[in-house]
Amino acid sequence: MMNPTTRRNVLIAILVALALLIAFLLWFFLRPKPKPVVITPPVVAEKPLPTAATKPTVSQEKTKKEQAVRVASASLQSASKTFVERYGSYSTEADFANLTDVLPLMSKAYAATTAAYIATAVSPKEYYGVTTRVITVKVDAQDDAAGTAQVTLTTQREEAKGSVQNVSVKYQDIALTFVKEDGEWKVSNALWK
């Protein structure tokens, strides 16, 4: 038990701490709020906008042409990748669905030839499957005015013969020839190398 002097000192310390806490809380809640500081941006003289008579510089024209070529090339690359990954993936269980899936991506003539092949083709009795993944796409030639293009793709092909566990991997290139039909790039020939 505490003696009376210690008890009195502890009580005084508690009262002083309580008084300091009340004083701090009163100061915190009743202090004047600071006024917000408004920062005004410096006045900068604006450059006049170019008029319609202003001709683009040579570098601007070159940049626009390069961008147009990149956009056209990108759509060609995307179409190539989609076509090859579907066209090159086959399973005896799917019954030439890979070729049927890419008919809309083919030119009219190539689609007719492929449809005729599908109508007469017979799947092997033994299981066979191949999954094709595109590794690289290279646009070899592109002539928008003529509506022709050549693209070479490098692929990784996983082939399963006899069963799905008997898998071998090989790397194979495929060359695609494109023509423009109705404003869209269509595959007119595909040749595995």
C-alpha positions as CSV (number, residue, x, y, z in Angstrom):
1,M,0.0,0.0,0.0
2,M,1.1,3.6,-0.7
3,N,1.9,6.0,1.9
4,P,-0.1,9.3,1.9
5,T,2.7,11.4,0.4
6,T,3.2,9.0,-2.5
7,R,-0.6,8.9,-3.1
8,R,-0.8,12.7,-3.1
9,N,2.1,13.0,-5.6
10,V,0.5,10.4,-7.9
11,L,-2.8,12.2,-7.7
12,I,-1.2,15.6,-8.5
13,A,0.7,14.0,-11.5
14,I,-2.6,12.6,-12.8
15,L,-4.4,16.0,-12.4
16,V,-1.6,17.8,-14.2
17,A,-1.6,15.3,-17.1
18,L,-5.4,15.6,-17.3
19,A,-5.2,19.4,-17.3
20,L,-2.6,19.3,-20.1
21,L,-4.8,17.0,-22.1
22,I,-7.8,19.2,-21.8
23,A,-5.7,22.3,-22.7
24,F,-4.4,20.5,-25.8
25,L,-7.8,19.4,-26.9
26,L,-9.3,22.9,-26.5
27,W,-6.4,24.4,-28.5
28,F,-6.8,21.8,-31.2
29,F,-10.5,22.2,-31.7
30,L,-10.8,25.9,-31.1
31,R,-7.8,27.2,-33.0
32,P,-8.4,29.3,-36.1
33,K,-8.4,27.4,-39.4
34,P,-5.6,28.4,-41.8
35,K,-6.8,30.1,-45.0
36,P,-6.1,28.1,-48.1
37,V,-3.2,29.2,-50.2
38,V,-4.2,29.9,-53.8
39,I,-1.4,29.5,-56.3
40,T,-2.0,31.2,-59.5
41,P,-0.1,29.9,-62.5
42,P,2.2,32.3,-64.3
43,V,0.8,33.9,-67.4
44,V,2.4,32.4,-70.5
45,A,2.0,33.8,-73.9
46,E,0.2,31.3,-76.1
47,K,1.6,30.3,-79.5
48,P,-0.9,31.0,-82.3
49,L,-2.5,27.8,-83.7
50,P,-1.4,26.8,-87.1
51,T,-3.8,27.9,-89.8
52,A,-5.1,25.8,-92.6
53,A,-2.6,27.3,-95.0
54,T,0.3,25.9,-92.9
55,K,1.9,22.9,-94.7
56,P,3.2,20.0,-92.6
57,T,7.0,19.7,-92.5
58,V,8.8,16.9,-94.3
59,S,9.4,15.1,-91.0
60,Q,5.7,15.3,-90.2
61,E,4.7,13.8,-93.5
62,K,7.3,11.1,-93.1
63,T,6.0,10.3,-89.6
64,K,2.4,10.0,-90.9
65,K,3.4,7.7,-93.7
66,E,5.4,5.5,-91.3
67,Q,2.5,5.3,-88.9
68,A,0.1,4.4,-91.7
69,V,2.6,1.6,-92.8
70,R,2.8,0.3,-89.2
71,V,-0.9,0.3,-88.8
72,A,-1.4,-1.6,-92.1
73,S,1.4,-4.0,-91.2
74,A,0.0,-4.6,-87.7
75,S,-3.4,-5.7,-89.1
76,L,-1.6,-7.9,-91.6
77,Q,0.5,-9.5,-88.8
78,S,-2.6,-10.0,-86.6
79,A,-4.5,-11.7,-89.4
80,S,-1.4,-13.9,-90.2
81,K,-1.1,-15.0,-86.6
82,T,-4.8,-15.8,-86.2
83,F,-4.8,-17.7,-89.5
84,V,-1.7,-19.8,-88.9
85,E,-2.5,-20.8,-85.3
86,R,-5.9,-22.1,-86.4
87,Y,-4.8,-23.5,-89.8
88,G,-1.8,-25.3,-88.4
89,S,-3.6,-26.9,-85.5
90,Y,-5.4,-30.2,-86.3
91,S,-6.8,-33.3,-84.6
92,T,-8.3,-36.4,-86.1
93,E,-11.1,-35.9,-83.6
94,A,-12.0,-32.5,-84.9
95,D,-12.5,-33.6,-88.5
96,F,-10.9,-30.7,-90.4
97,A,-12.5,-28.0,-88.2
98,N,-9.2,-26.1,-88.4
99,L,-9.7,-25.6,-92.1
100,T,-13.4,-24.8,-91.7
101,D,-12.6,-22.2,-89.1
102,V,-10.2,-20.3,-91.4
103,L,-12.4,-20.2,-94.5
104,P,-13.6,-16.7,-93.7
105,L,-10.0,-15.5,-93.6
106,M,-9.2,-16.9,-97.1
107,S,-9.7,-15.3,-100.5
108,K,-12.8,-16.6,-102.4
109,A,-10.7,-18.7,-104.7
110,Y,-8.6,-20.3,-101.9
111,A,-11.6,-20.9,-99.8
112,A,-13.3,-22.7,-102.7
113,T,-10.3,-24.9,-103.2
114,T,-10.0,-25.6,-99.4
115,A,-13.8,-26.4,-99.1
116,A,-13.4,-28.9,-102.0
117,Y,-10.5,-30.5,-100.2
118,I,-12.5,-30.8,-96.9
119,A,-15.4,-32.4,-98.8
120,T,-13.2,-35.2,-100.1
121,A,-10.6,-35.6,-97.3
122,V,-10.7,-38.5,-95.0
123,S,-9.2,-38.4,-91.4
124,P,-6.6,-41.1,-90.5
125,K,-7.8,-44.0,-88.3
126,E,-5.0,-43.6,-85.9
127,Y,-5.0,-40.6,-83.6
128,Y,-3.0,-37.6,-84.9
129,G,-3.0,-34.1,-83.5
130,V,-0.8,-31.0,-83.9
131,T,-0.9,-27.7,-82.0
132,T,0.7,-24.7,-83.7
133,R,1.9,-21.5,-82.0
134,V,3.3,-18.5,-83.8
135,I,6.8,-17.4,-82.6
136,T,7.6,-14.6,-85.1
137,V,5.8,-12.8,-87.9
138,K,7.7,-11.0,-90.7
139,V,6.0,-9.0,-93.4
140,D,8.3,-9.7,-96.4
141,A,6.4,-7.5,-98.9
142,Q,3.3,-5.3,-98.8
143,D,1.9,-3.3,-101.7
144,D,-1.4,-1.6,-100.6
145,A,-1.9,-0.2,-104.1
146,A,-1.7,-3.6,-105.7
147,G,-3.5,-5.3,-102.8
148,T,-0.8,-8.0,-102.3
149,A,1.4,-9.0,-99.4
150,Q,3.9,-11.8,-98.4
151,V,4.3,-12.8,-94.8
152,T,6.6,-15.5,-93.3
153,L,5.8,-16.9,-89.8
154,T,8.0,-19.1,-87.7
155,T,6.0,-21.6,-85.6
156,Q,6.4,-24.2,-82.9
157,R,4.4,-27.3,-83.6
158,E,3.6,-30.0,-81.0
159,E,2.7,-33.2,-82.9
160,A,1.1,-36.2,-81.2
161,K,0.9,-39.5,-83.1
162,G,-0.9,-42.6,-81.9
163,S,-1.8,-41.0,-78.5
164,V,-1.8,-37.6,-76.8
165,Q,1.2,-38.7,-74.7
166,N,3.5,-39.4,-77.8
167,V,4.4,-35.8,-78.5
168,S,7.3,-34.3,-80.5
169,V,8.1,-30.6,-81.0
170,K,9.4,-29.1,-84.2
171,Y,9.9,-25.6,-85.5
172,Q,8.5,-24.8,-89.0
173,D,8.1,-21.8,-91.2
174,I,5.0,-21.0,-93.2
175,A,4.7,-18.5,-96.1
176,L,1.4,-16.7,-96.6
177,T,0.3,-14.8,-99.6
178,F,-2.3,-12.2,-99.1
179,V,-4.7,-10.3,-101.4
180,K,-7.1,-7.5,-100.6
181,E,-10.7,-8.4,-101.2
182,D,-13.4,-5.9,-100.3
183,G,-10.9,-3.8,-98.4
184,E,-9.7,-6.7,-96.2
185,W,-6.5,-8.8,-96.3
186,K,-7.4,-12.4,-97.2
187,V,-5.0,-15.4,-97.4
188,S,-4.7,-16.6,-101.0
189,N,-2.1,-19.3,-100.4
190,A,-0.3,-21.0,-97.5
191,L,2.8,-23.0,-97.9
192,W,4.7,-24.9,-95.1
193,K,8.4,-24.8,-95.6
